[in-house]
Amino acid sequence: MAARCRHPRLVAGACRVYGLVVWVYPSALRREFHRELTLTFRNRTEDVLNAGGIAAVPFFAMHLLVDWLRTFSFGTEEPHTLSLLGLGVDDDQACGCMDRTTFSVSLLLATLGVALLIGGWYGWLTLNAEILRNHRALWR
């Protein structure tokens, strides 16, 4: 059985360092995604080393640094979601605002429904036009 990576010691060392870096992430993110983060990092490191070799490591490290800085440039506070009616557990949540994620999903589904309706109507008209064209050809 062939090894997955040409540089397994380098991958193991990078994963140990990345494991320490993950502890800097917010605790909620770390609790929920620690395993996925480390597995993704390991797989991506192996892919970079297999495809580009050691020469690709500085570019990969720069990509990681930019991604890490981008992660921490956004606020780490929990997003506040409200019910569609604007009701919440806390007093400050009852502002009558709509939950934007619910609105976005509803808009997406409505748009998809309209697109399917127009596509189906166009298909039905095209099929009827073809049937009528063949029908006229038979009666001539």
MIGU-188539 format. One record per residue: residue in one letter; x, y, z of N, C-alpha, C, O, CB in turn. Coordinates in Angstrom, 2 decimals, m for minus. Each point is the difference from the previous one (the first is absolute). Glycine has a CB too. Layout:
SITE   res       n_X       n_Y       n_Z      ca_X      ca_Y      ca_Z       c_X       c_Y       c_Z       o_X       o_Y       o_Z      cb_X      cb_Y      cb_Z
SITE     A         X         Y         Z         X         Y         Z         X         Y         Z         X         Y         Z         X         Y         Z
...
end
This chain:
SITE   res       n_X       n_Y       n_Z      ca_X      ca_Y      ca_Z       c_X       c_Y       c_Z       o_X       o_Y       o_Z      cb_X      cb_Y      cb_Z
SITE     M      0.84     m1.17      0.00     m0.84      1.17      0.00      0.89      1.24      0.00      0.88      0.13      0.86     m2.73     m1.37      0.36
SITE     A      1.65      2.13     m2.16      0.82      1.20     m0.13     m0.43      1.04      1.02     m1.17      0.10      0.37      1.51     m0.58     m2.82
SITE     A      0.65      1.26      2.89     m0.29      1.08      0.94     m0.78      1.10     m0.69      0.18      0.25     m1.20      1.89     m0.79      2.50
SITE     R     m2.93      1.18     m0.55     m0.83      1.05     m0.57      0.83      1.23     m0.32     m0.30      0.71     m0.96     m1.67     m1.57      2.24
SITE     C      2.99      1.13     m0.51      0.78      1.22     m0.18      1.48     m0.34     m0.13      0.48     m0.95      0.61     m2.18      2.26      0.70
SITE     R      2.40     m0.51     m2.11      1.43     m0.22     m0.18      0.80      0.52      1.18      1.16     m0.40      0.17     m1.48      0.55     m2.62
SITE     H     m0.25      0.72      3.28      0.70      0.62      1.13     m0.83     m0.15      1.27     m0.50      1.00      0.52      1.63      0.64     m2.08
SITE     P     m1.28     m2.86      2.08     m0.90     m0.18      1.16      0.49      0.69      1.27     m0.83      0.44      0.81      0.19     m2.61     m1.80
SITE     R      1.94      2.29      1.20      0.50      0.67      1.20     m0.30      1.49     m0.04     m0.35      0.60      1.02      2.15     m2.32     m0.81
SITE     L     m1.65      2.31     m1.37     m0.31      1.42     m0.15     m1.48      0.26      0.24     m0.37      1.00      0.63      2.26     m0.77     m2.26
SITE     V     m2.75     m1.12      1.13     m1.44      0.13      0.21     m0.34     m0.14      1.48     m0.80      0.76      0.53      0.36     m1.67     m2.83
SITE     A      1.06     m0.06      2.97     m0.27     m0.20      1.42      0.44      1.21      0.82     m0.72      0.41      0.91      1.00     m2.88     m1.22
SITE     G      0.88      3.04     m0.01      0.46      1.18      0.71     m0.91      1.20     m0.24     m0.31      0.74      0.93      2.64     m1.60     m1.10
SITE     A     m2.75      1.04     m1.08     m0.90      1.11     m0.32     m1.34     m0.17      0.72     m0.59      0.98      0.45      1.71     m0.72     m2.70
SITE     C     m1.59     m1.49      2.35     m1.27     m0.25      0.69      0.11      0.28      1.49     m0.96      0.47      0.61      0.39     m2.19     m2.33
SITE     R      1.72      1.45      2.32      0.19      0.33      1.41     m0.04      1.51      0.22     m0.63      0.49      0.94      2.01     m2.57     m0.64
SITE     V     m0.71      2.82     m1.19     m0.01      1.46      0.11     m1.41      0.53     m0.22     m0.45      0.89      0.72      2.84     m0.79     m1.51
SITE     Y     m3.08     m0.65     m0.21     m1.36      0.46     m0.29     m0.94     m0.33      1.16     m0.92      0.76      0.29      1.33     m1.07     m2.75
SITE     G     m0.18     m0.82      3.14     m0.80     m0.34      1.18      0.12      1.06      1.08     m0.97      0.29      0.70      1.28     m2.69     m1.24
SITE     L      0.89      2.99      0.69      0.18      1.08      0.96     m0.70      1.27     m0.48     m0.57      0.74      0.80      2.77     m1.73     m0.09
SITE     V     m2.16      1.24     m2.01     m0.65      1.19     m0.57     m1.52     m0.08      0.18     m0.65      1.02      0.22      2.53     m0.79     m1.89
SITE     V     m2.43     m1.42      1.56     m1.45     m0.17      0.15     m0.45      0.41      1.40     m1.14      0.44      0.16      1.19     m2.32     m1.84
SITE     W      0.81      1.76      2.68     m0.38      0.38      1.37     m0.17      1.51      0.15     m0.53      0.46      1.01      1.74     m2.47     m0.17
SITE     V     m0.78      2.79     m1.83     m0.17      1.45      0.04     m1.39      0.39     m0.52     m0.48      1.09      0.30      2.97     m0.79     m0.60
SITE     Y     m3.12     m1.18     m0.46     m1.32      0.29     m0.54     m1.01      0.15      1.14      0.24     m0.50      1.10      0.33     m0.77     m3.21
SITE     P     m1.66      1.94      1.87     m1.05      0.11      1.03     m0.46     m1.38      0.46     m0.05     m0.95     m0.79     m0.69      3.13     m0.21
SITE     S      0.41     m2.28      2.27     m0.32     m1.31      0.58     m1.19     m0.67     m0.66      0.00     m1.22     m0.17      0.93      2.03      2.30
SITE     A     m1.95     m0.05     m2.49     m1.17     m0.61     m0.64      0.38     m0.61     m1.35     m0.43     m1.10     m0.33     m1.08      2.75      1.49
SITE     L      2.30     m0.93     m1.93      0.45     m0.51     m1.30      0.89     m1.22      0.18     m0.11     m0.97     m0.74     m0.03      3.28     m0.22
SITE     R      1.02     m2.25      1.95      0.91     m1.10      0.26     m0.74     m1.25      0.44      0.31     m1.10     m0.45      1.45      2.75      1.07
SITE     R     m2.75     m1.48      0.26     m0.77     m1.17      0.46     m0.73     m0.67     m1.15     m0.04     m1.23     m0.08     m0.23      2.31      2.30
SITE     E     m0.30     m0.28     m3.09     m0.83     m0.56     m1.06      0.80     m0.53     m1.19     m0.39     m1.00     m0.60     m1.38      2.57      1.31
SITE     F      2.88     m0.93     m1.05      0.69     m0.33     m1.25      1.45     m0.44      0.16      0.72     m0.05     m1.00     m2.22      1.65     m0.06
SITE     H      1.95     m1.90      2.26      1.41     m0.35      0.20      0.42     m1.19     m0.87      1.02      0.07     m0.70     m1.18      0.79      3.04
SITE     R     m0.59     m1.90     m2.31      0.36     m1.20     m0.77      0.00      0.28     m1.50      0.92     m0.41     m0.71     m1.88     m1.03      2.52
SITE     E     m0.07      2.14     m2.30     m0.08      0.30     m1.43      1.14      0.92     m0.43      0.56     m0.17     m1.08     m3.04     m0.10      1.18
SITE     L      2.83      1.24      0.75      1.10      0.91     m0.32      1.31     m0.76     m0.13      0.76      0.22     m0.96     m1.94      1.63      2.15
SITE     T      1.46     m2.72     m0.25      1.27     m0.72     m0.04      0.06     m1.01     m1.14      1.04     m0.15     m0.65     m0.85      0.44      3.11
SITE     L     m1.30     m0.97     m2.73     m0.01     m0.94     m1.13      0.15      0.72     m1.33      0.73     m0.46     m0.88     m2.18     m1.08      2.21
SITE     T      0.77      2.66     m1.47      0.12      0.77     m1.23      1.42      0.52     m0.17      0.54     m0.03     m1.11     m2.96      0.68      1.27
SITE     F      3.01     m0.17      0.92      1.38      0.48     m0.08      0.95     m1.13     m0.39      0.87      0.19     m0.86     m1.39      1.55      2.58
SITE     R      0.36     m2.89     m1.11      0.88     m1.13     m0.33     m0.14     m0.38     m1.47      1.00     m0.18     m0.70     m1.19     m0.66      3.07
SITE     N     m1.03      0.71     m2.85     m0.22     m0.38     m1.40      0.56      1.05     m0.96      0.62     m0.34     m1.00     m2.67     m0.92      1.69
SITE     R      1.82      2.53     m0.37      0.48      1.07     m0.88      1.53      0.06      0.00      0.61      0.22     m1.05     m2.71      1.07      1.50
SITE     T      2.73     m1.50      0.72      1.45     m0.01      0.08      0.58     m1.14     m0.82      0.97      0.18     m0.73     m1.09      0.85      3.01
SITE     E     m0.49     m2.21     m2.16      0.47     m1.14     m0.79     m0.15      0.27     m1.50      0.89     m0.32     m0.78     m1.52     m1.21      2.66
SITE     D     m0.48      2.13     m2.27     m0.21      0.31     m1.42      1.03      1.00     m0.51      0.54     m0.16     m1.09     m2.98     m0.28      1.38
SITE     V      2.71      1.48      0.50      0.99      1.01     m0.41      1.37     m0.63     m0.14      0.70      0.25     m0.98     m2.03      1.55      2.13
SITE     L      1.73     m2.61     m0.17      1.32     m0.62     m0.05      0.12     m1.03     m1.11      1.06     m0.13     m0.61     m0.86      0.52      3.05
SITE     N     m1.27     m1.11     m2.72      0.05     m0.98     m1.08      0.05      0.67     m1.37      0.70     m0.46     m0.90     m1.95     m1.14      2.34
SITE     A      0.50      2.68     m1.59     m0.08      0.66     m1.31      1.18      0.94     m0.24      0.58      0.01     m1.09     m3.07     m0.18      1.20
SITE     G      2.85      0.97      0.89      1.01      1.03     m0.21      1.31     m0.24      0.70      0.99      0.68     m0.28     m2.83      0.85      0.01
SITE     G      1.88     m2.46      1.17      1.23     m0.27      0.73      0.28      1.06      1.05     m0.88      0.80      0.35      1.76     m1.95     m2.35
SITE     I      0.34      1.15      2.49      0.41      0.92      1.06     m0.04      1.45     m0.49     m0.22      0.90      0.81      1.67     m2.71      0.17
SITE     A     m1.25      2.04     m2.26      0.01      1.37     m0.54     m1.37      0.68      0.14     m0.06      1.23      0.02      1.84     m1.93     m1.63
SITE     A     m2.86     m0.06      1.71     m1.34      0.58      0.11     m0.36      0.37      1.43     m1.03      0.64      0.23      0.37     m1.98     m2.21
SITE     V      1.47      0.94      2.95     m0.31      0.24      1.41     m0.10      1.49      0.34     m0.94      0.37      0.69      2.09     m2.51     m0.15
SITE     P     m0.22      3.02     m0.99     m0.16      1.42      0.34     m1.30      0.61     m0.51     m0.62      0.82      0.69      3.09     m0.64     m0.73
SITE     F     m2.90     m0.56     m1.15     m1.26      0.52     m0.54     m1.19     m0.51      0.81     m0.95      0.74      0.25      1.98     m0.62     m2.53
SITE     F     m0.96     m1.38      2.67     m1.06     m0.58      0.82     m0.03      0.66      1.37     m1.08      0.28      0.53      1.32     m2.46     m1.75
SITE     A      0.92      2.45      1.80      0.06      0.67      1.30     m0.56      1.41     m0.10     m0.69      0.46      0.92      2.70     m1.84     m0.29
SITE     M     m1.73      2.08     m1.72     m0.53      1.35     m0.19     m1.53     m0.05     m0.12     m0.70      0.85      0.56      2.85     m0.13     m1.70
SITE     H     m2.65     m1.70      0.41     m1.45     m0.18     m0.13     m0.63     m0.24      1.37     m1.05      0.56      0.31      1.35     m1.51     m2.64
SITE     L      0.33      0.13      3.15     m0.52     m0.28      1.34      0.00      1.25      0.87     m0.95      0.25      0.74      1.77     m2.61     m0.94
SITE     L      0.25      3.14      0.11      0.10      1.22      0.79     m1.10      0.99     m0.39     m0.64      0.59      0.88      3.12     m0.94     m0.66
SITE     V     m2.69      0.53     m1.50     m1.06      0.91     m0.46     m1.37     m0.50      0.45     m0.83      0.79      0.44      2.24     m0.15     m2.43
SITE     D     m1.64     m1.94      1.87     m1.28     m0.57      0.42     m0.20      0.16      1.50     m1.10      0.31      0.45      1.22     m1.95     m2.34
SITE     W      0.92      1.43      2.66     m0.08      0.13      1.45     m0.28      1.44      0.39     m0.82      0.25      0.88      2.39     m2.18     m0.61
SITE     L     m0.89      2.88     m0.90     m0.25      1.41      0.29     m1.41      0.42     m0.40     m0.64      0.78      0.70      3.07     m0.32     m1.03
SITE     R     m2.92     m0.99     m0.79     m1.36      0.31     m0.44     m1.01     m0.56      1.00     m1.03      0.64      0.26      1.78     m0.67     m2.67
SITE     T     m0.48     m1.13      2.97     m0.90     m0.59      0.99     m0.12      0.89      1.23     m1.09      0.17      0.55      1.70     m2.46     m1.38
SITE     F      0.51      2.85      1.27     m0.01      0.81      1.21     m0.33      1.46     m0.26     m0.19      0.77      0.94      1.83     m2.33      0.01
SITE     S     m1.69      1.97     m2.21     m0.37      1.38     m0.28     m1.50      0.22      0.17     m0.43      1.13      0.22      2.35     m0.96     m1.81
SITE     F     m2.70     m1.22      1.48     m1.44      0.10      0.23     m0.27     m0.15      1.48      0.76     m0.65      0.72     m1.26     m0.26     m3.02
SITE     G     m0.57      1.51      2.75     m0.37     m0.09      1.41     m0.30     m1.43      0.39     m0.47     m0.79     m0.81     m0.43      3.11      0.72
SITE     T      1.18     m2.64      1.33     m0.24     m1.36      0.47     m1.29     m0.12      0.80     m0.25     m1.04      0.60      2.70      0.71     m0.55
SITE     E     m3.27      1.39     m0.04     m1.24     m0.12      0.76     m0.99     m0.90     m0.73      0.01     m0.13     m1.22      0.37      2.41      2.18
SITE     E     m1.21     m2.89     m0.16     m1.00     m0.90     m0.53     m1.04      0.79     m0.79     m0.41      1.07      0.43      0.78     m2.67      1.49
SITE     P     m0.80      1.09     m3.07     m1.03      0.72     m0.75     m1.33     m0.05      0.73     m0.37     m1.02      0.58      1.56      0.49     m2.72
SITE     H     m1.91      1.63      2.11     m1.30      0.06      0.64     m1.07     m0.28     m1.04     m0.11      0.73     m0.99      0.95      0.93      2.71
SITE     T     m1.60     m2.70     m1.51     m1.09     m0.31     m0.91     m1.31      0.24      0.73     m0.13     m0.24      1.20      1.54     m1.47     m2.43
SITE     L     m2.34      2.19      0.49     m1.31      0.29      0.55     m1.04     m0.86     m0.70      0.21     m0.45     m1.13      0.48      2.80      1.70
SITE     S     m1.78     m2.56      0.10     m1.07     m0.74     m0.65     m0.65      0.89     m1.05      0.21      1.21     m0.02     m0.59     m2.59      2.10
SITE     L     m0.40      0.78     m2.93     m0.67      0.74     m1.06     m0.94      1.05      0.58     m0.22      1.05     m0.62      0.38     m3.06     m0.87
SITE     L     m0.70      1.74      2.65     m0.90      0.95      0.64      0.75      1.01      0.87     m0.62      0.91      0.54     m1.14     m2.65     m0.57
SITE     G      3.09      1.58      0.16      0.77      0.93      0.81     m0.02     m0.33      1.46      0.26      0.86      0.84     m0.74      0.84     m2.50
SITE     L      0.16     m2.93      2.00     m0.06     m0.41      1.40      1.32     m0.62      0.39      0.60     m0.73     m0.80     m3.10      0.37      0.66
SITE     G      2.95      0.62      1.33      1.24     m0.58      0.47     m0.06     m0.24      1.49     m0.94      0.43      0.68      2.17      0.70     m2.52
SITE     V     m0.21     m1.80      2.36      0.06     m0.29      1.42      0.33      1.27      0.77     m0.59      0.25      1.05      1.31     m2.61     m1.54
SITE     D      0.20      3.15     m0.01      0.40      1.24      0.68     m0.92      1.14     m0.42     m0.60     m0.04     m1.08      2.99     m0.75      1.20
SITE     D     m2.48      1.78      0.72     m0.85      1.16     m0.31      0.51      0.78     m1.19     m0.79      0.55     m0.76      0.19     m0.41      3.15
SITE     D      1.92     m0.08     m2.56      0.55      0.79     m1.09     m0.14     m0.68     m1.36      0.30      0.61     m1.02      1.29      0.37      2.64
SITE     Q     m2.04     m2.23     m1.65     m0.16     m0.70     m1.27     m1.38      0.19     m0.62     m0.19     m0.34     m1.17      1.83     m1.32      2.00
SITE     A     m2.59      2.18     m0.09     m1.36      0.14     m0.51     m0.14      1.33     m0.74     m0.74      0.89      0.43     m0.15     m2.31      1.46
SITE     C      1.60      1.55     m3.00     m0.02      1.27     m0.73     m0.87     m0.08     m1.26     m0.12      1.00     m0.71      2.41     m0.52      1.59
SITE     G     m2.87     m1.61     m1.16     m0.85     m0.11     m1.18      0.76     m0.19     m1.29     m0.56      0.17     m1.08     m1.05      1.22      2.25
SITE     C      2.88     m1.73     m1.08      0.81     m0.20     m1.21     m0.14     m1.43     m0.50     m0.25     m0.93      0.77      1.88      2.69      0.02
SITE     M     m1.47     m1.89     m2.10     m0.04     m1.35     m0.58      1.38     m0.62      0.07      1.01      0.71     m0.08     m2.89     m0.05     m1.45
SITE     D      1.94     m1.95      1.69      1.26     m0.74     m0.04      0.48      0.00     m1.45     m0.69     m0.52     m0.87      0.04     m0.93      2.87
SITE     R      1.81      2.00     m2.25      0.49      0.13     m1.37      0.24     m1.36     m0.66     m0.19     m0.13     m1.20      1.22      2.30      1.83
SITE     T     m0.60     m3.18      0.13      0.25     m1.30     m0.61     m1.31     m0.62     m0.48     m0.03     m0.60     m1.07      2.04      0.29      2.54
SITE     T     m3.07      0.45     m0.71     m1.29     m0.52     m0.42     m0.48      0.72     m1.25     m0.52     m0.62     m0.92     m0.04      0.02      3.29
SITE     F      0.73      1.91     m2.40     m0.42      0.78     m1.15      0.80     m0.40     m1.23     m0.57     m0.11     m1.09     m0.08      2.00      2.60
SITE     S      1.95     m2.10     m1.37      0.85     m0.37     m1.13     m0.40     m1.36     m0.56     m0.06     m0.19     m1.21      1.93      1.55      2.19
SITE     V     m2.12     m2.31     m0.10     m0.40     m1.33     m0.45     m1.35      0.07     m0.69     m0.20     m0.64     m1.03      1.51     m0.42      2.89
SITE     S     m2.24      1.82     m1.30     m1.32      0.13     m0.62      0.11      0.65     m1.37     m0.67     m0.43     m0.95     m0.36      0.60      3.22
SITE     L      1.85      0.85     m2.38      0.20      0.66     m1.28      0.64     m0.94     m1.00     m0.38     m0.01     m1.17      0.59      2.20      2.34
SITE     L      0.75     m2.97     m0.72      0.65     m0.97     m0.88     m1.00     m1.03     m0.51     m0.02     m0.31     m1.19      2.16      0.65      2.43
SITE     L     m2.97     m0.87     m0.35     m0.98     m1.00     m0.41     m1.07      0.60     m0.92     m0.43     m0.66     m0.95      0.84     m0.54      3.10
SITE     A     m0.82      2.43     m1.88     m0.97      0.65     m0.87      0.58      0.23     m1.39     m0.68     m0.21     m1.00     m0.36      1.31      3.00
SITE     T      2.28     m0.66     m2.06      0.67      0.21     m1.28      0.14     m1.31     m0.76     m0.23     m0.05     m1.21      1.46      2.00      2.17
SITE     L     m0.86     m3.00     m0.28      0.11     m1.31     m0.62     m1.36     m0.46     m0.53     m0.07     m0.54     m1.10      1.99     m0.03      2.63
SITE     G     m2.97      0.78     m0.77     m1.34     m0.38     m0.45     m0.42      0.76     m1.24     m0.56     m0.60     m0.92     m0.03      0.08      3.25
SITE     V      0.85      1.81     m2.37     m0.35      0.80     m1.18      0.82     m0.46     m1.21     m0.53     m0.12     m1.10     m0.05      2.10      2.58
SITE     A      1.88     m2.24     m1.27      0.85     m0.46     m1.11     m0.50     m1.35     m0.53     m0.04     m0.20     m1.21      2.00      1.43      2.20
SITE     L     m2.33     m2.14     m0.10     m0.53     m1.29     m0.45     m1.34      0.15     m0.69     m0.28     m0.70     m0.97      1.48     m0.41      2.85
SITE     L     m2.03      2.02     m1.41     m1.29      0.26     m0.63      0.20      0.53     m1.41     m0.65     m0.48     m0.93     m0.37      0.94      3.17
SITE     I      1.89      0.51     m2.41      0.25      0.56     m1.33      0.64     m1.04     m0.91     m0.37     m0.12     m1.17      0.63      2.40      2.17
SITE     G      0.69     m3.05     m0.46      0.63     m1.06     m0.79     m0.99     m1.06     m0.43      0.03     m0.46     m1.14      2.09      0.88      2.35
SITE     G     m2.99     m0.82     m0.30     m1.02     m1.00     m0.34     m0.99      0.52     m1.02     m0.39     m0.72     m0.91      0.64     m0.24      3.17
SITE     W     m0.66      2.21     m2.11     m0.93      0.62     m0.95      0.64      0.09     m1.39     m0.65     m0.29     m1.00     m0.41      1.61      2.87
SITE     Y      2.32     m0.93     m1.93      0.71      0.08     m1.27      0.12     m1.39     m0.63     m0.20     m0.16     m1.21      1.48      2.17      2.05
SITE     G     m0.97     m3.01     m0.03      0.09     m1.37     m0.51     m1.34     m0.50     m0.53     m0.06     m0.67     m1.03      1.90      0.23      2.65
SITE     W     m2.92      0.77     m0.89     m1.33     m0.41     m0.44     m0.36      0.67     m1.32     m0.53     m0.66     m0.90     m0.16      0.32      3.29
SITE     L      0.98      1.64     m2.53     m0.28      0.70     m1.25      0.83     m0.56     m1.16     m0.51     m0.16     m1.11     m0.05      2.22      2.43
SITE     T      1.81     m2.36     m1.06      0.87     m0.58     m1.04     m0.53     m1.35     m0.43     m0.02     m0.30     m1.20      2.00      1.53      2.13
SITE     L     m2.39     m2.05      0.00     m0.54     m1.32     m0.32     m1.29      0.12     m0.80     m0.19     m0.72     m0.98      1.24     m0.22      3.05
SITE     N     m1.95      1.86     m1.67     m1.24      0.19     m0.74      0.26      0.53     m1.40     m0.68     m0.40     m0.95     m0.50      0.83      3.10
SITE     A      2.15      0.46     m2.30      0.33      0.53     m1.33      0.51     m1.13     m0.89     m0.33     m0.04     m1.19      0.87      2.29      2.18
SITE     E      0.25     m3.13     m0.45      0.51     m1.13     m0.79     m1.13     m0.96     m0.39     m0.03     m0.50     m1.12      2.24      0.70      2.30
SITE     I     m3.12     m0.44     m0.26     m1.14     m0.88     m0.29     m0.86      0.63     m1.09     m0.40     m0.69     m0.95      0.42     m0.20      3.31
SITE     L     m0.32      2.18     m2.23     m0.82      0.67     m1.02      0.69      0.03     m1.35     m0.66     m0.16     m1.03     m0.37      1.55      2.83
SITE     R      2.33     m1.19     m1.83      0.73      0.02     m1.26     m0.07     m1.37     m0.67     m0.22     m0.09     m1.21      1.76      1.86      2.10
SITE     N     m1.38     m2.83     m0.12     m0.10     m1.35     m0.57     m1.44     m0.31     m0.41     m0.23     m0.69     m1.00      2.16     m0.05      2.43
SITE     H     m2.89      1.24     m0.67     m1.40     m0.24     m0.32     m0.38      0.69     m1.31     m0.71     m0.59     m0.82      0.20      0.39      3.27
SITE     R      0.95      1.42     m2.66     m0.28      0.71     m1.25      0.66     m0.67     m1.18     m0.56     m0.03     m1.10      0.37      2.15      2.38
SITE     A      1.39     m2.66     m1.07      0.71     m0.67     m1.09     m0.77     m1.25     m0.43      0.03     m0.36     m1.18      2.18      1.25      2.04
SITE     L     m2.88     m1.57      0.06     m0.76     m1.18     m0.34     m1.26      0.34     m0.80     m0.40     m0.79     m0.85      1.30     m0.31      2.91
SITE     W     m1.52      2.23     m1.82     m1.25      0.37     m0.66      0.21      0.70     m1.32     m0.97      0.25     m0.71     m0.06     m0.08      2.91
SITE     R      2.23      0.15     m2.57      0.25      0.65     m1.30      0.20     m0.97     m1.07      0.22      0.39     m1.15      0.75      1.46      2.29
end
